[in-house]
Amino acid sequence: MTLYRAVSEEEFADLMATGVFRCPPGTLEVKWFAEELEHAEEWARRFAAADGKIYRVVQVELSGVAPPLSQRHAKLDGVGPAWWLTLEQLNGCVVGEVHS
């Protein structure tokens, strides 16, 4: 399963340095991912407009079993289909940058 995520420069740098997704202490240990590249790009534009920071889009290839449908939102933020994945579900995924 291929998914896409808009990430801040800080999250991107951490992801490239460690090879894993991480969450700040005290936050939910889940990340949202778009099904389509253009939807992740839209979220990147919205986040950048909101805080003036640069956002990149990363592509994730999940290995193994797809997440349950209960983790899918049909139209998150009015943009498009998205999945929330736990850090455990993201273990072993292959990540690459697709847009900056």
N, CA, C and O of each residue as an XYZ file, in Angstrom:
400
protein
N       0.856     -1.176      0.000
C       0.000      0.000      0.000
C       0.898      1.234      0.000
O       1.792      1.351      0.839
N       0.667      2.148     -0.931
C       1.432      3.395     -1.015
C       0.582      4.535     -0.468
O      -0.568      4.713     -0.870
N       1.161      5.309      0.456
C       0.490      6.461      1.046
C       1.447      7.644      1.044
O       2.646      7.475      0.826
N       0.913      8.853      1.287
C       1.701     10.083      1.232
C       1.427     10.929      2.473
O       0.313     10.945      2.996
N       2.462     11.632      2.935
C       2.304     12.467      4.124
C       3.023     13.798      3.929
O       4.165     13.838      3.473
N       2.343     14.879      4.279
C       2.981     16.201      4.326
C       3.729     16.296      5.650
O       3.157     16.052      6.713
N       5.000     16.650      5.582
C       5.818     16.747      6.797
C       6.538     18.091      6.831
O       6.893     18.653      5.795
N       6.742     18.586      8.036
C       7.513     19.819      8.213
C       8.989     19.525      7.949
O       9.402     18.367      7.884
N       9.761     20.575      7.799
C      11.216     20.407      7.632
C      11.800     19.644      8.830
O      12.686     18.805      8.671
N      11.287     19.949     10.034
C      11.797     19.294     11.243
C      11.474     17.797     11.223
O      12.335     16.966     11.511
N      10.230     17.465     10.883
C       9.866     16.048     10.830
C      10.628     15.336      9.722
O      11.049     14.192      9.893
N      10.809     16.005      8.588
C      11.555     15.414      7.481
C      12.997     15.124      7.899
O      13.505     14.030      7.653
N      13.655     16.095      8.527
C      15.044     15.909      8.956
C      15.150     14.751      9.960
O      16.065     13.932      9.874
N      14.221     14.692     10.897
C      14.229     13.609     11.882
C      14.001     12.267     11.202
O      14.671     11.286     11.526
N      13.067     12.213     10.269
C      12.769     10.982      9.544
C      13.977     10.507      8.744
O      14.285      9.315      8.734
N      14.660     11.429      8.077
C      15.826     11.056      7.287
C      17.000     10.629      8.183
O      17.769      9.740      7.817
N      17.133     11.258      9.339
C      18.233     10.926     10.259
C      18.014      9.596     10.969
O      18.963      8.843     11.186
N      16.764      9.306     11.332
C      16.489      8.113     12.137
C      15.918      6.955     11.329
O      16.052      5.794     11.717
N      15.281      7.275     10.203
C      14.646      6.249      9.394
C      13.297      5.789      9.919
O      12.715      4.841      9.392
N      12.792      6.457     10.957
C      11.498      6.079     11.542
C      10.667      7.317     11.831
O      11.199      8.403     12.060
N       9.361      7.135     11.815
C       8.465      8.196     12.247
C       8.436      8.210     13.763
O       8.398      7.159     14.402
N       8.453      9.399     14.334
C       8.362      9.544     15.783
C       7.348     10.628     16.099
O       7.026     11.464     15.255
N       6.849     10.602     17.333
C       5.892     11.599     17.797
C       6.458     12.286     19.028
O       7.114     11.640     19.845
N       6.218     13.584     19.177
C       6.677     14.275     20.381
C       6.042     13.655     21.629
O       4.903     13.191     21.578
N       6.765     13.645     22.737
C       6.207     13.110     23.979
C       4.891     13.806     24.329
O       4.743     15.014     24.145
N       3.953     13.030     24.829
C       2.671     13.587     25.240
C       1.649     13.723     24.131
O       0.550     14.225     24.369
N       1.985     13.283     22.913
C       1.035     13.346     21.803
C       0.596     11.931     21.438
O       1.242     10.953     21.813
N      -0.503     11.837     20.706
C      -0.943     10.534     20.216
C       0.107      9.971     19.274
O       0.680     10.703     18.467
N       0.355      8.694     19.373
C       1.375      8.078     18.539
C       0.778      7.552     17.242
O       0.850      6.361     16.937
N       0.181      8.483     16.483
C      -0.374      8.165     15.173
C       0.015      9.263     14.188
O       0.294     10.396     14.578
N       0.029      8.910     12.924
C       0.308      9.853     11.842
C      -0.764      9.672     10.773
O      -1.230      8.558     10.531
N      -1.154     10.786     10.132
C      -2.137     10.752      9.051
C      -1.429     10.698      7.703
O      -0.407     11.354      7.501
N      -1.984      9.905      6.776
C      -1.421      9.735      5.442
C      -2.527      9.803      4.400
O      -3.612      9.256      4.592
N      -2.241     10.477      3.303
C      -3.186     10.589      2.188
C      -3.035      9.391      1.261
O      -1.960      8.800      1.151
N      -4.132      9.046      0.598
C      -4.078      7.986     -0.409
C      -3.489      8.492     -1.724
O      -2.892      7.724     -2.478
N      -3.658      9.775     -1.992
C      -3.220     10.355     -3.270
C      -2.179     11.442     -3.033
O      -2.277     12.211     -2.077
N      -1.188     11.498     -3.908
C      -0.130     12.501     -3.816
C      -0.707     13.916     -3.806
O      -0.290     14.750     -3.004
N      -1.664     14.188     -4.693
C      -2.201     15.557     -4.776
C      -2.901     15.980     -3.486
O      -2.935     17.169     -3.170
N      -3.452     15.042     -2.748
C      -4.077     15.388     -1.470
C      -3.017     15.736     -0.422
O      -3.200     16.676      0.351
N      -1.930     14.998     -0.391
C      -0.833     15.329      0.532
C      -0.234     16.689      0.171
O       0.138     17.460      1.056
N      -0.140     16.980     -1.124
C       0.367     18.293     -1.554
C      -0.576     19.403     -1.111
O      -0.124     20.485     -0.736
N      -1.873     19.148     -1.149
C      -2.848     20.141     -0.677
C      -2.668     20.388      0.817
O      -2.690     21.537      1.258
N      -2.492     19.330      1.599
C      -2.256     19.520      3.036
C      -0.958     20.289      3.271
O      -0.896     21.139      4.159
N       0.071     20.001      2.491
C       1.336     20.733      2.632
C       1.108     22.225      2.375
O       1.630     23.060      3.114
N       0.338     22.572      1.338
C       0.042     23.979      1.047
C      -0.743     24.625      2.189
O      -0.457     25.755      2.585
N      -1.727     23.905      2.711
C      -2.532     24.450      3.814
C      -1.684     24.676      5.067
O      -1.792     25.720      5.711
N      -0.848     23.704      5.410
C      -0.005     23.852      6.594
C       0.964     25.021      6.417
O       1.176     25.797      7.349
N       1.549     25.149      5.230
C       2.490     26.238      4.956
C       1.793     27.586      5.042
O       2.352     28.544      5.577
N       0.571     27.663      4.517
C      -0.187     28.917      4.583
C      -0.525     29.270      6.022
O      -0.587     30.448      6.375
N      -0.744     28.261      6.855
C      -1.128     28.503      8.249
C       0.043     28.945      9.121
O      -0.124     29.783     10.008
N       1.219     28.389      8.873
C       2.333     28.717      9.777
C       3.572     29.286      9.091
O       4.552     29.604      9.765
N       3.549     29.419      7.762
C       4.659     30.029      7.041
C       5.896     29.154      6.927
O       6.941     29.630      6.483
N       5.806     27.887      7.316
C       6.947     26.971      7.230
C       6.913     26.206      5.912
O       5.908     26.204      5.201
N       8.016     25.567      5.608
C       8.123     24.740      4.411
C       7.694     23.316      4.762
O       8.065     22.787      5.809
N       6.912     22.705      3.879
C       6.484     21.321      4.053
C       6.884     20.514      2.835
O       6.854     21.015      1.711
N       7.252     19.280      3.056
C       7.587     18.341      1.998
C       6.560     17.216      2.027
O       5.808     17.072      2.990
N       6.536     16.430      0.974
C       5.677     15.255      0.945
C       6.568     14.027      0.836
O       7.463     13.957     -0.006
N       6.299     13.056      1.712
C       7.019     11.793      1.645
C       6.056     10.694      1.228
O       4.860     10.731      1.518
N       6.619      9.725      0.545
C       5.863      8.553      0.109
C       6.236      7.394      1.020
O       7.408      7.207      1.347
N       5.241      6.617      1.427
C       5.459      5.486      2.313
C       4.919      4.223      1.652
O       3.782      4.194      1.180
N       5.734      3.197      1.623
C       5.314      1.883      1.140
C       5.155      0.992      2.365
O       6.138      0.626      3.010
N       3.918      0.648      2.678
C       3.661     -0.233      3.812
C       3.866     -1.674      3.378
O       3.455     -2.080      2.291
N       4.507     -2.431      4.244
C       4.677     -3.852      3.962
C       3.699     -4.634      4.831
O       3.257     -4.151      5.873
N       3.372     -5.821      4.402
C       2.475     -6.655      5.192
C       1.015     -6.326      4.968
O       0.621     -5.893      3.885
N       0.221     -6.533      5.994
C      -1.227     -6.385      5.910
C      -1.636     -4.915      5.916
O      -1.069     -4.109      6.652
N      -2.614     -4.576      5.100
C      -3.143     -3.210      5.071
C      -3.859     -2.921      6.390
O      -4.394     -3.837      7.016
N      -3.873     -1.663      6.816
C      -4.575     -1.314      8.054
C      -6.070     -1.559      7.927
O      -6.598     -1.578      6.815
N      -6.768     -1.749      9.056
C      -8.215     -1.961      8.998
C      -8.932     -0.709      8.499
O      -8.461      0.411      8.694
N     -10.066     -0.915      7.859
C     -10.838      0.199      7.318
C     -11.279      1.184      8.397
O     -11.586      2.335      8.088
N     -11.316      0.753      9.648
C     -11.681      1.667     10.734
C     -10.653      2.782     10.904
O     -10.921      3.769     11.590
N      -9.496      2.637     10.296
C      -8.454      3.657     10.375
C      -8.466      4.586      9.157
O      -7.525      5.352      8.951
N      -9.509      4.520      8.366
C      -9.613      5.341      7.161
C     -10.703      6.380      7.338
O     -11.785      6.090      7.849
N     -10.401      7.597      6.906
C     -11.386      8.681      6.890
C     -11.644      8.989      5.420
O     -10.703      9.218      4.660
N     -12.911      8.998      5.016
C     -13.270      9.140      3.601
C     -12.875     10.479      2.986
O     -12.551     10.539      1.800
N     -12.897     11.560      3.780
C     -12.564     12.876      3.218
C     -12.060     13.772      4.350
O     -12.759     14.688      4.784
N     -10.870     13.508      4.813
C     -10.284     14.252      5.921
C     -10.117     15.728      5.559
O      -9.562     16.056      4.510
N     -10.591     16.600      6.417
C     -10.507     18.051      6.227
C     -11.114     18.515      4.904
O     -10.774     19.589      4.409
N     -12.007     17.715      4.332
C     -12.623     18.062      3.059
C     -11.690     17.912      1.873
O     -12.021     18.347      0.769
N     -10.512     17.296      2.083
C      -9.516     17.169      1.015
C      -9.630     15.843      0.294
O      -9.805     15.816     -0.924
N      -9.535     14.741      1.023
C      -9.571     13.436      0.389
C      -9.372     12.321      1.384
O      -9.200     12.575      2.576
N      -9.392     11.083      0.909
C      -9.240      9.928      1.781
C      -7.881      9.928      2.488
O      -6.851     10.258      1.900
N      -7.917      9.549      3.762
C      -6.682      9.506      4.544
C      -6.762      8.382      5.564
O      -7.844      7.976      5.988
N      -5.607      7.897      5.942
C      -5.472      6.822      6.923
C      -4.674      7.329      8.109
O      -3.718      8.086      7.943
N      -5.069      6.908      9.319
C      -4.210      7.147     10.466
C      -3.525      5.834     10.785
O      -4.152      4.777     10.845
N      -2.212      5.932     10.988
C      -1.396      4.752     11.255
C      -0.621      4.948     12.547
O      -0.136      6.042     12.835
N      -0.513      3.888     13.310
C       0.277      3.943     14.544
C       1.759      3.822     14.199
O       2.127      3.358     13.120
N       2.590      4.248     15.133
C       4.030      4.109     14.922
C       4.404      2.646     14.731
O       5.304      2.326     13.954
N       3.719      1.768     15.434
C       3.982      0.341     15.288
C       3.667     -0.137     13.876
O       4.419     -0.929     13.310
N       2.566      0.334     13.303
C       2.213     -0.041     11.936
C       3.218      0.498     10.926
O       3.375     -0.067      9.844
N       3.894      1.582     11.272
C       4.860      2.193     10.357
C       6.241      1.554     10.441
O       7.099      1.830      9.602
N       6.469      0.703     11.441
C       7.758      0.016     11.562
C       8.029     -0.791     10.297
O       7.175     -1.554      9.847
N       9.197     -0.625      9.738
C       9.584     -1.390      8.565
C       9.097     -0.841      7.245
O       9.367     -1.437      6.202
N       8.384      0.281      7.250
C       7.928      0.847      5.984
C       9.108      1.488      5.254
O      10.097      1.882      5.871
N       8.988      1.580      3.966
C      10.003      2.229      3.138
C       9.542      3.634      2.848
O       8.424      3.842      2.379
N      10.412      4.620      3.130
C      10.042      6.032      2.996
C      10.940      6.695      1.964
O      12.142      6.436      1.914
N      10.351      7.549      1.146
C      11.121      8.357      0.211
C      10.446      9.695      0.006
O       9.226      9.810      0.121
N      11.247     10.716     -0.300
C      10.691     12.043     -0.560
C      10.176     12.075     -1.995
O      10.849     11.615     -2.917
N       8.977     12.624     -2.171
C       8.426     12.733     -3.521
C       8.227     14.170     -3.952
O       8.033     14.435     -5.139
N       8.270     15.122     -2.998
C       8.012     16.500     -3.353
C       8.565     17.395     -2.276
O       8.493     17.055     -1.095
N       9.118     18.536     -2.652
C       9.579     19.494     -1.629
C       9.138     20.887     -1.997
O       9.424     21.838     -1.270
